[in-house]
């Protein structure tokens, strides 16, 4: 395998890993507050459709990103209203959100199916100006790629180094105790879902406005569920999510490269690897308290007497 | 004397509760229809025409009604695949994957034993389908029973694996001469018989039998009692000598087997072949239906019927109103949202 091919794999891993990373970070924040959002797939679809529709209408990709962010927040708050205020079951509400996302995104996107939109400009990685064109074209990324790792660090800082993050994590571990120590679990969960919605919106925005540059129905293709798996794989930690998203997307890119090189490996079986690895990792960590999920993940907070 | 008065009073109270519940669900449905109507108006369609179209296409003709039954069958079965494990406190989100594996193994049977007559091949396919689903459910069930990993997470992860395994077999070995993403049509011995020239097939009878069996076992058998005990308080059940782990693994596998049956029914009845990514979330729909009806057989039947009317009608909306097919998911999701939000229409009433 030539150097060029290897660099190609890395480049495409970074591209497809970015949206995964954003989505995983969003789910990490939500789950740290004790809320599993299985509707992530639907939230991302709506954000993606809105992003494409706005970009194609205005011709401005930045407005598209803004709209995608807004759509992500709105969808998450809708989901939040069900599971926080109305105290509905999280799994069922998440699946309902997924179906809602299928429908709403199809309706919003129906006029822009296959329309090519203005993409985010791509900038060369600083310090690589001297490279030959063949190589340097592999290292031209859009702004959202450059922001991905800083955003992951920001999320880590928010969750582990601020009072707000302490509150969010406390609510995810035990909402009653968080309440007793003077925090408002319901309000904190709304805030966490708002942040998660922003991040899901970013994920969808990168997927469409920077990566595929078009809209097709069900275009997320299971990325929402992959992100849910990656959250577990990265043990609910934003920095490990970087590694998780990169490993996953590198595996996908490698498999494409292997196919191109004529190696006989079924792409479908390779596709199952991340899930199988996650399950194996779960079994390996099973039982130890240190690596387990937020204690009241998925539990409804009914209020404290 | 007082006992009789008590009973009539209790019956009257029960009747009023049922009437209240019916009224509440009717109002919820109207609310969902109203909201979707607003969305239709916003996208420039006439909601009244759309609803009239849906009704005419589903309940207005024998053919339409038969199509509703066709759509309802796999939902009934997958809902039972969730309802059964939920009775012992297990959350089976993995129906989608179990359904794929059931379909996969049943297809292997159909493609391998092509010379068998229908009376031997069909039961064999049913058995294979159930084994496939049960095997897929064994992993989460076993991991839960030994206290290692939560069954929700594992069954959800396995959902993403199963369709890829099916695709692996189709693209690698089973695809027909003309296609890459589906098998050739099954031989007629591998097809479930249909009724009265419609697409309603034998699996509807399976589904209804399953509902009755579930109701009977839960209510009148020792297993039902023990399962309810586990669902109520697993520790207390264990102390009373109920084999908790055996139940957890066994019931999860049984749920998987039911899901596998749904997969078998889809490939042998509805499609007549195995197609890559053939299920568009039927397993997840089963989860929602079971959850909305609290795992009650009659509720499962009602909710499945309603959902099938909506999805079947959605096909027509695409043709007459120029809406994308997926748009009908909005109506579905709105109805689900409203039920999940449990609105109180009358203040004080719960």
Interface residues (C-beta under 8 A of the other chain):
Chain A: X38 X78 X81 X82 X86 X88 X89 X91 X92 X93 X95 X96 X97 X98 X99 X100 X102 X103 X104 X105 X106 X107 X110 X217 X218 X222 X225 X226 X228 X229 X232 X266 X268 X269 X271 X272 X275 X276 X278 X279 X282 X283 X286 X287 X293 X298
Chain B: X39 X43 X91 X93 X139 X143 X147 X148 X149 X150 X152 X153 X154 X156 X157 X158 X159 X160 X161 X164 X165 X167 X168 X171 X172 X281 X284 X285 X287 X288 X291 X292 X323 X324 X325 X326 X327 X328 X329 X330 X331 X332 X333 X334 X336 X337 X340 X341 X342
